[in-house]
C-alpha cells in the first residue's frame, strides 16, 4: 500500500496496526517512495544475557569517601 506522508501523519495508528498484521506500507513524498513501514520481528530477552560483559572496576565503590577524597572530588582533583 502506498500512502503519502501527510496521510500517514493522520492515520499513523491505523497504519501501524496494518503493518503489525503483515502488510507493507510505503510512505511517499510527492509521489516518490521514501520509506517503508513494516513489522519488526519479535525480540526475546534472555535472563543472564549480559553475563560476562559487565565488570566491576572498584570493588569498594559502595564505601563512603574519606574527608580527603571528598575534598579532592569537590575541587575536581579526584
N, C-alpha and C positions, 0 to 999 in steps of 0.2 A: 504494500500500500504506500503510495506517495502522498505526503502531507506537507503543506507549506509551513514554514516556521511560525508564521502568525497564527495559523490554525492550531498548530501543536501547542502553542502557549495557552490557548483557550481550552484545549482538550487533553492536557497532559495526563491527568489521572486515568482517563479512559484509554489513552494510547499505551500507557504503561501496563495496564491490565491486559490489553490485547497482546503486548509483547510477552508478558508472562505466560500467556496461553500458547505461545509459539509463533505468533505472527511477526514478520519482519517489517518494520516501518521505516521508510526512507524519508528523511527530512530534506526539503528542497528550499532553496533561496533563488528567487527569480527563475523558477523552472529548472534549476540545476541541482542535482543531488549533492548534498554537502555532508550528511551524517546518516547513520543508521541507528535505530533503536531496536535492540534485541535483548532477549532474556539472558541473564548470566547463569552459568552452571552453579548449582548449589555448592557452597563450601562446607566442609566438615572440619570442625575443630577437634583436635586430639588432645586429651589430657596428658600433660607432660611433654608436649611437642617442642618446648624450648629447652628441654633438659640438655645440659652440656654447653649451651650458648650463653648462659649467664654466669659471670664470675664475680666474686666478691673481692674488691680491691683492698679494703681495710676491714679486717675482722672486728675491730673495736669501734666501728662507726657510731654505735649507739651510746658510747660512753660520753659524758659531758666534757667539754673543753676545760682545760686549766685556765686560770686567770691570764697567764702569759699568752696562751694560744688565742684566747678570746680577744685580748688587746691587739695582738698581731693581725687577727682576722678583721677587726673593725678598722684598722689602719691600712688594710689592703696588702699586708705582707705575708699572709698565710695562704 
